[in-house]
Amino acid sequence: MTARLADIAAQAGVSEATVSRVLNGKPGVAAATRQSVLAALDVLGYDRPVRLRRRSAGLVGLITPELENPIFPALAQVVGQALTRQGYTPVLATQTPGGSTEDELTEMLVDRGVAGIIFVSGLHADTTADTSRYERLRAQGVPFVLVDGFSPAVRAPFISPDDRAAMRLAVTHLSSLGHTRIGLALGPRRFVPVQRKMEGFTRTMRERFALAPDAVEADLVEHSLYTLEGGQAAASALLDRGCTAVVCASDMMALGAVRAVRDRGLQVPDDVSVVGFDDSVLIAFTDPPLTTIRKPVPAMGQAAVRTLLEEIAGTPAPHSEFVFLPELVVRGSTAMCPPGRVRGGPWGTGPKRLVPEV
């Protein structure tokens, strides 16, 4: 092995230590130097390690957290169509409970020589996750783009919706209908989109109702899971605190919130207004049709593909975040605050509302 390293180093005009760093996928080697070492391998007839083999010109990986939430298949469709138009073949890799992890899916795609990878709502969005995995991927020469969840520690282009603006749209809409006790149901606190939604929500509640951010977070924000059941549990807790309107961080959670309202013998929107987030397929046809914040999925998906192809072509975008504005879509799940409920108070668990507190 030492003799082999010496041969490669002599051919490339670099040190053996540099050759070792390149072969082991270590960072800290200039792109031109890395290419010289790889070219030396080819000239001398040595096989490149699997992770350093030439990228396939035709395959691009797309890693999503799951497909139960309709927003992920919608984004995958946009990305797939955009890649196909550019002559690439999308390879969809989906995480499942108890199945392959993001790291395992990444390794599988790299082993198959994909030209690049798009990560959607991956570990980059988790503020507690180790982001060094992305530096290792970059060291292997694999271009990638990250969707949903900015991290200053990762040198890559990011594609995100404006979560803060989304909450401003929702709260402004509900306050215009006379609601003052507005709750927010969203996922675990450690995720970047969750933190941004909280920031936008608390800021707008402070501006609209002169509420202290700490009080808003303690009384009007409920963390749960991004599922129908999670939305139901979160909304139930917020109804116990007298909320007449609930903003949810996903349409799935919003459907759970509707169920929580009906379980108390109340109606949406006559008694409680509900706002979702995403504008998933078929949400316009639920009962009632859901008022929601439309995530700019087509624009985000096309931007992710365009940015990745620029990375593949050798003209990478700077370490920056491309932020896309959401849109409020008003349908049938929001209405004027019920008379006598402006000041709030707990909802009952039966078919009638309790008399509001004085």
N, C-alpha and C positions, 0 to 999 in steps of 0.2 A: 504494500500500500504506500509506503514511503517513497519507493522508486516511482510509483505511478503519480503521486503528488508532485514529485520533482519534475517529471516529464511534462505534466500539465502546466506547472508554474513556468517552466522554461519556454514552452510554446506560447503561453499567454503574456509572458513578460511581467509576471507578478510574483509575489512571495508564496511559499507553500501555505503559510497561515491564511492568506487571502483565498487560495483555492479551497482550503478546508472550510472556511466560512461560507463560501458560495455553495459547496456541495451539501452542507448541513443546513442550508436555508437560513443562515444567521443574518441579522440586519447589519448596517454599518458599512456596506460595500456599494460604491457608486454603480449606477446602472450600466455605464459603459464598460467598467471593469468586469461586472458580472457577465456581460455579453461576451467579453473576450475569453473568459474562462470557459463558458459554455461552447464557444466556437472551437476552443482548443480541444475540448472533449470530443467534438465531432471530427475534427481533423485527425486526431490520434486514434479514432475508432473505438473510443470508450462509450459505453451506454450511459446516457444521462440517468440520474436517479429519477424515479417515477415522478416526484413532485416538481422536477426541473425540466421535464420533457416539454416539447413545443406544445403550445395551446392549440386545441382544435379550432380551426377557423369557423366551424359551423355550429358549435354548441355554446349556449349560455345558460347558466344555472339560475334558478329562482327559488329561494328558500323562504317559506312562509311558516308561521307558527301553527296554523291549523286551517281547516277549510269549513268548519261548522258555521263560523260567522260569515254571512254572505259577502261581506266587503272584501275578503281575501280572494275568493274566486273571481270577483269582479276585477280586482287589480291584476290578478294573474292573466285574465283574458286580455286586458289592455296591453300588458307587457308582452304577452305571447304574440298578439297581432302585430305590434310594432316591431318585434324582432323578426318575425316572418317576412314582413315587408322589406327588411334590410338583408334578407338572405340567411338569417340565423335560425337555428332550431332551439326553442326553449326546452329546458329540462326542469320540470317542476319537482321539487323535493319538499315534502311536508312533514313537520314534526307531529307526532301523535303521542298521547299519554302512554308512557311505558315503552315507547318506540325509540327511534333514532333521535339523538340529540343534534343540536345545530352543528357542533364540532364534527360529529360522525357524518352528517350529511355533507358538510364542507369537504371533508377528506374524500368522500366518495366522488364528489364532483371534480375535485382536483385530480384524483387518480384517473378520471376519464378524460382529462385534458380539456376541460371547458375553457373557452376564451375569456370568460369573466363570470362574476356572480353578482346577483342583486339580492340583498338581504332585506326582508320586510318584517318590521317589528321584532327584530332579533335581540340577542343579548346586548347589542349596542344601546338599546333603549332602557336597559336595566342598570341603574346607577350603582348597584352592588356587584355587578359582574366584572370579571377580569377582562379588560380590553386588549391585553397583550396578544390574544389570539388573532386579532386583525393585523397587528404588526408582523406576526409570523407569516400570515397569508401574503402580506405585501412583500415580505422578504423572498417569497417563492415566486414573485413576479406575476401574481394573479390579480388583474384589475377587479375592483368591486365598488359597488355603490350601496349606500345604506338608506333605507326608507323608514320614516317614523322613528324619531328618537335621536336627537343630536348629542354627541359626546365630544368635548374639546380634546379628549385624550386620543382620539382616533383620527389619523391623517387620511381623510377620504371625503368625497362629496356626499352631502346628505340631502334628501328630499323630504320635506315635512309639510303638513297642513299647519295653518296658524291656529293652534289650539286656544291661545288667549283670546284672539278675535272671535272664535267660535262661541266662547262663553259670554263675551260681551253681546253678541247678537242674541243669544238665548235669553239672557237676563233682561236686556233692553226690551225685547218683545213681550216678555211676561210682565214686566213692570208697567208697560203701556196698557196692559189689560187690568191693572189694578192690584196685581199680586205683590205682596211685600214679604211674605214668608215663603221664600223660594229655596228649595233644597237641591243639592248636587249629589248624584249617585255615580260613583266611578270606581275604577280598579285599584289595585294595591299602590301604595304611596311611592314605592321605589322606582316606578317607571317614569321616564321623562315626559311623555304626553300627559300623564296624570298630574304631575307637578305643574306643568304649564296650564292645564285646565283649571287647577286650583288657583293659580296666580290670577288668571283672567277673571275667574268667578269672584274671588274675594275683592279684587280691585274694583270691579263693577258694582258689587254690593255696597262697598264703601262709598263710592261716588254717588250711587242712587239713593241710599238710605242712611248714610253716615254711620255705618256699622264698622266696628273695629275688626281688622282681619282675624285676630285671634278668636274673637267671639263667633265670627262667621264659620271658621274652620271647626270650632268645637261644637257648634249647635246645628249648622246647616249643611255639613259635608259628611257623607257616609261612604266608607270604602268597602268594597265587596269584590265579587268576581265578574268578569265580562261574560256573563251568561244570563239566560232568562231567570234562573233561580236566584242568581246574585242580584239582579235588578229588583226582583220581588222582595228580597230580604232588606236591601238598602232602602227601597221606597217605603216599606212598612215602618222602618225605624224613623224615617223622616216624617211620615204621617203622624206618628206618635208625638212628634215635636211640633205639630200644628202647621206643617207646610201645606199650602194650597196649590203649590206647583212643584214639579220635580223635573230637573234637567238631568238627563242620563248620558253617560260617556259612550254609549253604543245603542244602536236600535234594538239589539237583543235585550239589553238591560231595560230599555223603555217598554218593551212588551211585557217584561216581568213587572214593571211598575204598574202598568195597566191592570195586570192580574191582582196585584196587591190592593189597588183601589177597589176593584170589584169584590174582592174577598170581604171587604168591610160593608158591603151593600151600598157603596157609593158609585158614582158614574164619572167617566171621563168623556167630555171635559166639564160637565155641569158642576161637579163638585171639586174635582182636582184636574189641573192641566198637566200634561206630560210632553216633554220635548226629548227627542232622540238625537243621535249623532251618527252620521255615515250616509243616510239616505240609501239604504240597501235595496236590492231588488224586491219588489212586491210590497214594500212598506207603505206605498200609496194606496194599497188595497186592503189594509188591515181594518179592523173595526174598533175604534174609528180610524180613518186614515191618519197616519202619524205626522205631526209637525216635527221637523228634524233639521239638523244642520247638515247640509250636503257637503260631504268631503269631496274635494276636486280630484277624484280618482283618475279620470282620463288624462288630465294635464299632468298629474304626478307620475303616472305610469309611463307616459311618453317622455317626460323629462328624465326619468330614471334610465330608460333605454338610450336616449340620446347622449346622456352624460357618460354612461358605461361605454358606448361605442367610441366616444372621444378618448376615453382612457385606453381602450384596446388599440386605437390608432396611434397612440403615443403622444397625444396632446391632452394630458389630463387636466381636469378642472382643479382650481385651487381648493385647499381645505376650507370649504365653506358650506353654508346651508342655503338651499333654495326653498323658500317658504311660499306656499300657495294659499290664497284666501278662500275660506269656505263661504257658503251661501245659506241663508235662512230660507227654508221651504215651509210655508204656513199651510197646514191642512186642518183636519178636524179634531185634533187632540188637545187644542188649547182654546180657551174662551175667557171671558171676563171673570174676575174673581167673584165668588158667590157673595151676595149681600150679607153683611155682618161678619165676614171672615177676614176682612182686611187686616185686623190686628192679630190674627192667628189664634192659636189655642188648639188643644189636642182633638183629633178626630176620634170618634167612638169606634168600637169594633163591631157595632151592630148596624142596622140599616139607616139609622138617623144620626145626624150630627149633634154633638154636644153643644150646649149654649156657650158662645165664646166668652172667654175670660174678660172681665172688666178691669 
